[in-house]
Amino acid sequence: MTDKDSITALASNQTNNYEANILIWSCLDILSNLWSKRIGKSKCKLLGSRLIFAEFLCDYYGDIFQKVSLSDVWHRIDKENFYLASKKPNYNCDYKLPDKVIELLQNLKRSSPPIDLEPDSRKLRTISDDLNLKDILTKFDNYECKQMHVIREWLMLSSYGAIAYKEMRNSYVHEGRGGKGSHGFQLHEFKTRPTYLSYVHTTPPKMGFSVEFMLNVLSNCIDSFEKDSIKLQQDPVSNNVS
């Protein structure tokens, strides 16, 4: 696997950002798939590649990738995309979110956009405008366990990790560029977190994941994956010690 120093050297020159992005997203894709085969096997059983990627980043990069883009949620519901086709044996194929869930998600932290003359109409969305997956799920505590699993999986498709997979991994690996729902501008805090290039009320969102930020993500994921892999290999030995 290409090491971080090699990618950092590429990224140090702005003209090499395409190459750096391709390497970063390819490496994360490889790691997530390796993780799903053993360490994350129980969590990823029958999940598609996009959700495997999102679950991997949730586990190994903390709060940021546990966030759900609410503007993406609104967009999907506005487009009547509230079905989940799952291969899991305990789900019905093309499971539809309950109407009460759809209504709550459609209006979650959503308000009418102000008129153009007001300053807020030109305010870019930030990750502070979104919620963590766990915080959203607490609003559905009264639903059956089976429904909660479906709601969680549906929401994960709007998580930052799933958006990154669609707009960055797929586009860079296959086309050498970011997707239509991404951006490459160096906005405030671009080195430490994903950034929006869309207004607070705009749907669908346009999110950017800078090389600088993703280098840190990749480094942390490699370190965490290595620690877990070593632990997994040592467990059988320690269990047999008399």
Secondary structure as the mmCIF struct_conf table of DSSP 4:
data_model
#
loop_
_struct_conf.conf_type_id
_struct_conf.id
_struct_conf.beg_label_comp_id
_struct_conf.beg_label_asym_id
_struct_conf.beg_label_seq_id
_struct_conf.end_label_comp_id
_struct_conf.end_label_asym_id
_struct_conf.end_label_seq_id
HELX_RH_AL_P HELX_RH_AL_P1 LYS A 4 ALA A 11
TURN_TY1_P TURN_TY1_P1 SER A 12 SER A 12
BEND BEND1 ASN A 13 ASN A 13
HELX_RH_3T_P HELX_RH_3T_P1 GLN A 14 ASN A 16
HELX_RH_AL_P HELX_RH_AL_P2 ASN A 17 LYS A 37
TURN_TY1_P TURN_TY1_P2 ARG A 38 GLY A 40
HELX_RH_AL_P HELX_RH_AL_P3 LYS A 41 CYS A 44
TURN_TY1_P TURN_TY1_P3 LYS A 45 LEU A 46
HELX_RH_AL_P HELX_RH_AL_P4 SER A 49 TYR A 60
BEND BEND2 TYR A 61 TYR A 61
HELX_RH_3T_P HELX_RH_3T_P2 GLY A 62 GLN A 66
STRN STRN1 LYS A 67 VAL A 68
HELX_RH_AL_P HELX_RH_AL_P5 LEU A 70 ASP A 78
TURN_TY1_P TURN_TY1_P4 LYS A 79 GLU A 80
STRN STRN2 TYR A 83 LEU A 84
TURN_TY1_P TURN_TY1_P5 PRO A 89 ASN A 90
BEND BEND3 TYR A 91 TYR A 91
TURN_TY1_P TURN_TY1_P6 CYS A 93 ASP A 94
STRN STRN3 TYR A 95 LYS A 96
HELX_LH_PP_P HELX_LH_PP_P1 LEU A 97 PRO A 98
HELX_RH_AL_P HELX_RH_AL_P6 ASP A 99 ASN A 107
TURN_TY1_P TURN_TY1_P7 LEU A 108 LYS A 109
HELX_LH_PP_P HELX_LH_PP_P2 SER A 112 ILE A 115
TURN_TY1_P TURN_TY1_P8 ASP A 116 LEU A 117
BEND BEND4 GLU A 118 GLU A 118
HELX_RH_3T_P HELX_RH_3T_P3 PRO A 119 ARG A 122
HELX_LH_PP_P HELX_LH_PP_P3 LYS A 123 LYS A 123
STRN STRN4 LEU A 124 LEU A 124
HELX_LH_PP_P HELX_LH_PP_P4 ARG A 125 ARG A 125
HELX_RH_3T_P HELX_RH_3T_P4 ILE A 127 ASP A 129
BEND BEND5 ASP A 130 ASP A 130
STRN STRN5 LEU A 131 ASN A 132
HELX_RH_AL_P HELX_RH_AL_P7 LEU A 133 LEU A 137
HELX_RH_3T_P HELX_RH_3T_P5 THR A 138 PHE A 140
TURN_TY1_P TURN_TY1_P9 ASP A 141 ASN A 142
BEND BEND6 TYR A 143 TYR A 143
HELX_RH_AL_P HELX_RH_AL_P8 CYS A 145 MET A 156
TURN_TY1_P TURN_TY1_P10 LEU A 157 SER A 158
STRN STRN6 SER A 159 SER A 159
HELX_RH_AL_P HELX_RH_AL_P9 TYR A 160 ALA A 164
HELX_RH_PI_P HELX_RH_PI_P1 TYR A 165 ARG A 169
HELX_RH_AL_P HELX_RH_AL_P10 ASN A 170 GLU A 175
BEND BEND7 GLY A 176 ARG A 177
TURN_TY1_P TURN_TY1_P11 LYS A 180 GLY A 181
STRN STRN7 SER A 182 SER A 182
TURN_TY1_P TURN_TY1_P12 HIS A 188 THR A 192
BEND BEND8 ARG A 193 ARG A 193
STRN STRN8 THR A 195 TYR A 196
BEND BEND9 SER A 198 SER A 198
STRN STRN9 TYR A 199 TYR A 199
TURN_TY1_P TURN_TY1_P13 VAL A 200 HIS A 201
BEND BEND10 THR A 203 PRO A 204
STRN STRN10 MET A 207 GLY A 208
HELX_RH_AL_P HELX_RH_AL_P11 VAL A 211 ASN A 239
TURN_TY1_P TURN_TY1_P14 ASN A 240 ASN A 240
#
